[in-house]
């Protein structure tokens, strides 16, 4: 799946699938290696998405003038 088509939710879902495949699947060493590499990529993607969202939310909250609410 290309990064442009990837959402946070899809990445988490794929990570969960990878975990299940590794736990319950009969995979070769090469397959496990590839799945771990993909999971590492997806985890980094999710971490960046969460970081970006946190910054955006903090910026929005900083711009709210509570005295005017």
NORWO-V531785 format. One line per field, one symbol per residue. ss: DSSP state (h for helix, s for strand, l for the rest). phi: phi as a letter, one per 20 degrees, with the letter a starting at -180 (. if undefined). psi: psi as a letter, one per 30 degrees, with the letter a starting at -180 (. if undefined). A space follows every 50 residues. Layout:
BEGIN
ss->???
phi->???
psi->???
END
This chain:
BEGIN
ss->llhhhllhhhhhhhhhhhhhhhhhllllhhhhhhhhhhhhhhhhhhhhhh hhhhhhhhhhhhhllhhhl
phi->.fffeedgffffffffffgfgffdeddfgfffgfffffffffffgfffff ffffffffffffefeffee
psi->kleffkleeeeeeeeeeeeeeeeflilleeeeeeeeeeeeeeeeeeeeee eeeeeeeeeeeffkjfff.
END
